[in-house]
Amino acid sequence: MSNAITADLAAYACTARFGDLPEAARREGVRSIVNILGCTIGGARHPGVDIVDDALRGMTGEGAASLSGRRTDALHAPLINCLASSIDSFDDTHEQAMLHPSSPVFSAARH
């Protein structure tokens, strides 16, 4: 596999501006962000998220609050946010790929 494709994609991702994207991509992007924010906040107090948060306590450092309202470090906040956003399975689905891309992407990109 050539690294050129990965390098080109990374360069585009680092330089692209929201306004440069096609209208359909901008609309879908905004819909995905609103969806994932709602799912993260909605799942933040789920018992499963509490279990993971409790299990990580003592291994995490202090830091900014994650979207779930928990105070944790930048390493663990994406994990907690991703779990909260997908715990009820209301997060988006990419129909052709049959997966939920926004939870891990948004959680990692935010931090």
Secondary structure, 3 states (H helix, E strand, C coil): CCHHHHHHHHHHHHHCCHHHCCHHHHHHHHHHHHHHHHHHHHHCCCHHHHHHHHHHCCCCCCCCECCCCCECCCCCHHHHHHHHHHCCCCCCCECCCCECCHHHHHHHHHC
